[in-house]
Amino acid sequence: MIVHMRKWIERMKFIALFFVLVILLYHMMAVVGQWLQPAHPHRTPEGSAVKVFRHESGTLETDNMADRLRLYYWLGE
């Protein structure tokens, strides 16, 4: 059996280049993802915008589960 070292070296070069390019693409996508993400999504709005939220003092155990399920099916979410 003859081992063709040149062929294996070419394969190893290809695999190494492939991994380097995959890692480079991963880091580029992470940078673009950070660039597209808002700086602070939960900050206080500026201008005439109003931040709307529902403050609940109760927990899920005190809510009527039938009403919550009915609302879930009614909204279709």
C-alpha positions as a printed NumPy array, in Angstrom:
array([[  0.   ,   0.   ,   0.   ],
       [  1.447,   3.308,  -1.065],
       [  0.653,   6.344,   1.042],
       [  0.375,   9.476,  -1.06 ],
       [  1.614,  12.189,   1.264],
       [  1.075,  14.985,  -1.246],
       [ -2.626,  14.144,  -1.46 ],
       [ -2.988,  14.079,   2.339],
       [ -1.12 ,  17.35 ,   2.713],
       [ -3.47 ,  18.986,   0.2  ],
       [ -6.463,  17.644,   2.127],
       [ -5.093,  18.966,   5.416],
       [ -4.49 ,  22.38 ,   3.824],
       [ -8.072,  22.406,   2.569],
       [ -9.488,  21.427,   5.97 ],
       [ -7.359,  24.047,   7.759],
       [ -8.405,  26.757,   5.294],
       [-12.035,  25.689,   5.628],
       [-11.922,  25.975,   9.436],
       [-10.185,  29.356,   9.283],
       [-12.83 ,  30.681,   6.896],
       [-15.661,  29.27 ,   9.01 ],
       [-14.274,  30.942,  12.137],
       [-13.788,  34.205,  10.23 ],
       [-17.375,  34.071,   8.938],
       [-18.665,  33.351,  12.45 ],
       [-16.878,  36.37 ,  13.889],
       [-18.023,  38.594,  11.029],
       [-21.636,  37.543,  11.642],
       [-21.244,  38.239,  15.373],
       [-19.938,  41.75 ,  14.622],
       [-22.817,  42.441,  12.234],
       [-25.283,  41.092,  14.815],
       [-23.896,  43.422,  17.478],
       [-24.029,  46.322,  15.018],
       [-27.706,  45.675,  14.193],
       [-28.79 ,  45.17 ,  17.798],
       [-30.032,  48.296,  19.59 ],
       [-27.634,  49.719,  22.154],
       [-30.069,  49.458,  25.057],
       [-33.501,  48.05 ,  24.128],
       [-35.093,  48.748,  27.543],
       [-34.057,  52.376,  27.928],
       [-36.556,  55.149,  28.59 ],
       [-38.025,  56.369,  25.297],
       [-37.178,  59.83 ,  24.027],
       [-39.394,  62.525,  22.539],
       [-43.137,  61.911,  22.424],
       [-42.779,  58.122,  22.698],
       [-44.389,  56.382,  25.64 ],
       [-43.089,  53.213,  27.24 ],
       [-46.04 ,  50.922,  27.863],
       [-46.008,  47.957,  30.198],
       [-48.407,  46.197,  32.505],
       [-47.321,  46.067,  36.092],
       [-48.866,  43.094,  37.837],
       [-48.74 ,  42.791,  41.574],
       [-50.071,  39.216,  41.581],
       [-48.371,  36.046,  40.517],
       [-49.447,  33.473,  37.993],
       [-50.943,  31.308,  40.739],
       [-53.458,  34.021,  41.687],
       [-54.642,  34.584,  38.097],
       [-57.611,  32.666,  36.797],
       [-56.076,  30.088,  34.466],
       [-59.312,  29.629,  32.514],
       [-59.352,  33.344,  31.661],
       [-55.701,  33.256,  30.692],
       [-56.284,  30.227,  28.441],
       [-59.349,  31.857,  26.891],
       [-57.316,  35.012,  26.175],
       [-54.531,  32.895,  24.7  ],
       [-56.898,  31.191,  22.254],
       [-58.745,  34.428,  21.478],
       [-55.57 ,  36.295,  20.536],
       [-54.162,  33.319,  18.667],
       [-50.68 ,  33.63 ,  20.105]])
